Structure formats: structure tokens, C-alpha cells
Amino acid sequence: MSIDPSLLRARALWEDLARVPVSFPPPGGVHVVVSPESGLCPAGWLGVVVLGGSAIVTVPTESAAVIVRGALAGLSVEAVVDGTSIRTVLPVARVLGPAVLSYVSPEGFRPVESGALAAEQLPADHPDLRRLEKTAGEGDAGEAALDEITSRAFVVREQGQEVAAAGYRAWPSRTAHIGVLTAPAARGRGLARVTGSAAVAHALAAGLLPQWRARLPASRRVAAALGFEELGFQLSIEIV
């Protein structure tokens, strides 16, 4: 059976971010590896990524690996990225996620129609982006992480004010990690699709794999509207 090329590229990305040799097992499997420098999670935490029905898990120490392998042995792959299920088998202090991991190919991309409001381009360090982040609030701005993008920013203005923006950060394995942010007063009008579409089109033109990581339903809806396919989940766990 052939495997979706986007899934293969996504797996290659997260295997690279594990920062130790690891590969996704066959469907239903979970590979636990020791990686103190893992890019799947904050330092000292457990990092879990499920893609295509199998999982890789990074842990900071050998002793943690013994505990985690035993704890996860009785869980399904789906339960491994479920915070409630994890708490039944591990002494969890904090959980980040799960976040849905979505990807889009050139063939699957559904750009916003050309007649829609156009997005202008700005340098990534433009002060207008910082103003939008301040308007949106620390939580939403942190989720979008426009302060980390390496691409140009794609911005929509209304009455001279920036109300939505998007861009992407270059990740390993030629991946473009998309970030989108809309001012609270301008939400629900499709502006995230306009700016997100411009960022995705730019990434695809450069031969990159656009990645959309979403924890909120609204963000998932925007990704789906642009043709992104949900291929897996990411979860970070701090244990006591």
C-alpha cells in the first residue's frame, strides 16, 4: 500500500526533530527513545507525536524511558495523545496539547478566490505585526508566533489598521510552519483564510511542506478550508 507523500514528509520532519535516530513504527506501534535535546517538547518533558496511526515518544533520561515504556504498553496509539488517558498511567504535572498536525499538498491546496480581500506583504520584523500581537493578546499571539516567522508577513488592513496577518517559520525537512493571527474584533469574517492562503501559497511555491498546528476548533476550521489534511497529533507531558 502506498503512503501519502505528505505523511512521509511529515514523519521525516518529526523524526529529525527527535534529534536521535528513531522512526515511526507500523500502525498501532509506539517507539520510545531517550533524547535530552528533543525538539518534540520543552526540555525535560516527554514529547509525543502520532502520525498515520503510529507514534514516537521522546523522554529525557534512561530511567524515564523504562517507566514510560511500561506505562504506555497498555494504551492504544490514540490514548497516547489523550491527556486524560495519560494521567491514568503516569504521574503528570502538566500537559501541553494535544495539538492537531495538518499538512497540505499543492494538489490539495484550496486558495482563497482572487476576488477576495488581498493581503499585502511586510518584512517579518515590521512594527505593525507587533501592534497586532498586542491587540490580540499574549495568549493568541504566542500561539501564532509571528515573532518567529522567517518568511515575509502577509497582512490585511482595514482603515489603516492591521487586522490579520500570517507567515511561516522555516522548519527542518523543508517544512513551513504556518502562523496566523487575527485581531479579536475582526474574527469570524474569513480574514485568517485570506492571510493564511497567501502564506501557504508562498510556501508551496518555494517547494516547502506547509504545516498547520492547531489546538483550537476555529484554527482547525481555517486549515480545513484551505485544504489541509489532519494527519496526527502532538502532545507534551511534564511528569512529577
SULBELGI-V44815 format. One record per helix or strand of 3 or more residues. SS is the DSSP state (@ for helix, = for strand). FROM is the first residue (numbers start at 1). TO is the last residue. If there is no record, write none. Layout:
ss=[SS | SS]
from=[FROM | FROM]
to=[TO | TO]
This chain:
ss=[@ | = | = | = | @ | @ | @ | = | = | @ | @ | @ | = | = | = | @ | @ | = | @ | =]
from=[5 | 30 | 46 | 54 | 62 | 77 | 83 | 92 | 120 | 127 | 138 | 146 | 153 | 161 | 175 | 184 | 191 | 209 | 217 | 229]
to=[18 | 34 | 51 | 59 | 72 | 80 | 87 | 104 | 122 | 136 | 144 | 148 | 158 | 171 | 182 | 186 | 205 | 214 | 225 | 239]
